[in-house]
Amino acid sequence: MRTFSEVKELLAELEIPYNIVEHPASHSTEESDNYIKDYEGCRSKTLILANKKSTQFYMIIMDDAKHVDMNRLGEIIGVKRLHFVSEERLEDMLGLNSGIVSLFGLVGKHYNNMHIYFDQQMLDDYQIQTFHPNDNTKTIFFAMDACFTILKSQGYEYQIIDL
């Protein structure tokens, strides 16, 4: 999935209500947060990591205010030597650049080697989730449960972990 139009089509197909805030292009969660500061919802951060040999990939969805300890995360998910995927690999896999990565990058594709994790605290603390809908001039808001509906519609499983 590459365009906002395709994201809108998917949300309509799945009957997921949402709100959109349009804003100037942003390239980081911090920058985006400034544009949506008056709106309710978790300011999410989506990390794409890989194992040592880059044969398995890990999408970590968490509150952008939270910092992740890579060693602890590796212990939690049972993977040593986690590292961020390169910009080139991110573009090849998801068609997205860092700063706008979200679960929408998985739509229309299926990777057997992509493992998806949500942080438990984010789920406990928020009912509304925010992402860039494959466009860094927009932030989309929808119910947290819609994340799971979207992933299941694409054949993805996920796990909830305590970061």
N, C-alpha and C positions, 0 to 999 in steps of 0.2 A: 504494500500500500504506500503510495507516494504523495497523494494530494489530500488536502482538506475536504474536497468534494467527495472523495472516496470514504473518508472518515464519516462524513455526514450521512452518506448512503448506508454505511454499516449500522450506525446508530439508529437510523430510521427502520432498517430491516429488523433490528433486534428490539425495537420499541423502547429505546433508552432515552429518557428525557435528559436534556443538558442545557447549559447556558454557555455563552461565549463572550469573552472580553477581547476586543481587538486593541492592539497597542503597537508601538514601534517595535521593530525587530529587536529581539534580545538573544544573547548568546550564552547566558548563564542563568542559573536559578535565582541568584541574587538580583540580577537585573530584572528578571521577570517579576519577582516578588514586589518590586517597587510599583509596577503597573497594576497589580491586583491587590494591593494592601488593604483595600476597603471591602473585600469580598470574603465570604466564609469559605473555608476549605483547607485541606492539607496542601501545602506547597511541596509537591513531590519532587524527588530526585530519582532518576533511573540510571543505574550503573550497569555497564556491560563488561563483564570480567571473563577471563579464560584461565584454564589450568596451565601448568608449565609448558606443555607441548601444544597448546591452543587447539586441542581436539574436542574439548567440552567447554560450553559457554554458560554463563550465569547472569541472568537479569535480576538485579536487586532493586526493588521498589521500596522507597523509604521517604520519610519526612526530610526535606532538604535542610532542616535545622540540625539534624542529627549527623554526627561524624561517625564514620565507620573505621574500626580497627581491622585492617586486612588480615592480620594474623588470627584474631578472634573469629572473624567471619569464616576464614578457612577452616578453623576448628569446628565451628557450628555446622557447616555444610560438608565437612569431611574432605576438603581439598587443600593440598599444600601448594604453596607458591602461586597464589592467585595474582593476576596482573590485569590491568586495563587493556582492552583490545585497542589496536592502533586506529587512527582516524580512517585509514584506508580500508581496514577490515570492517569497521563500523559502516562505512559507506557501501561496501560490497554486500554485506549481510542484510542490512536493514534499509539501505538507501537514505540514511540519515546522518547528520553531523552531530558531534557532541554538542550539548546544549539544547537539543530538541528531541533527544531519544525518549521514547515511551513505548508502552506495549502496542501502540498502533503500528509500530515498525514491523511487528510480527504478523499482521493481518495479511492474509493471502499467501503466506509462506508457512512451511512447516519444517522446523529443524528438530530432529530427534535428539540432537546434542545441546539443546537450549533448555536450561533449568531455570525456573522462575520462582522467585522468593519475594514475599511481602513481609515487612517488619510488623510484628504483633502490636507494638506500641502505637504505630500509626493507625492501625485498624481500631484499636481501643479508644484512641483520642479523637478520631474524626469520623464524620459520616459522609463528608463530601471530599472528593479527590480532584486534583487538578493535573493537567498535562498540557503540553503543546500537542495539538492534533496534526502532527507532521508539518507544522507551519509555525515558525517562531514569531509571527506577528499576531498570534491568537493564543489564548489560554482557554481551555475547555473545563467546565465544572460539571460533575455528575456524581451520583451516589456511589459510594465506595464499592458496593456489591456489583455495580456495573462492570468493574474491572474483571471480575470472575466470569460474568456472563460473556464478555468479549473474548476472553481467553478460551473458555470452553467452546465457544462457537467456532474457534479456529483449531480445535483439537489439542489445546495445550493444557497440561496439568500445572499446578502450582503448589508451593508449600508456604506455610507461615512459620517464620522463625523469630526468635527473640534476640534482636541485636543489642 
